[in-house]
């Protein structure tokens, strides 16, 4: 499974990370669990990084150490890419459903 979807078929969305602890343990687990529910290839990249990371890998997502105030970019391709990105962005916008604002 590629973590760099082809630009021709991939769709992208961005969202501001407002969670007070950023993308650390609990938020990373929630994000990767959600990503794994979709067949689409999903990649994530904070705006302070060059390379895309597999959004289904907890180790790789935690290694991003994205902090509050960073914009997270998501890229996905596959039959359910649109709904996958809607869900990923929604989770970040809801502060990972744990009230960490």
DAFEN-V795328 format. One line per field, one symbol per residue. psi: psi as a letter, one per 40 degrees, with the letter a starting at -180 (. if undefined). A space follows every 50 residues. Layout:
BEGIN
psi->???
END
This chain:
BEGIN
psi->hiegihddeiiiiiihhehdeagacddddddddddeeidihhiihieeid iiiheehdddddedfhiheihhhihiiidfdddddddddddddefffeeg .
END
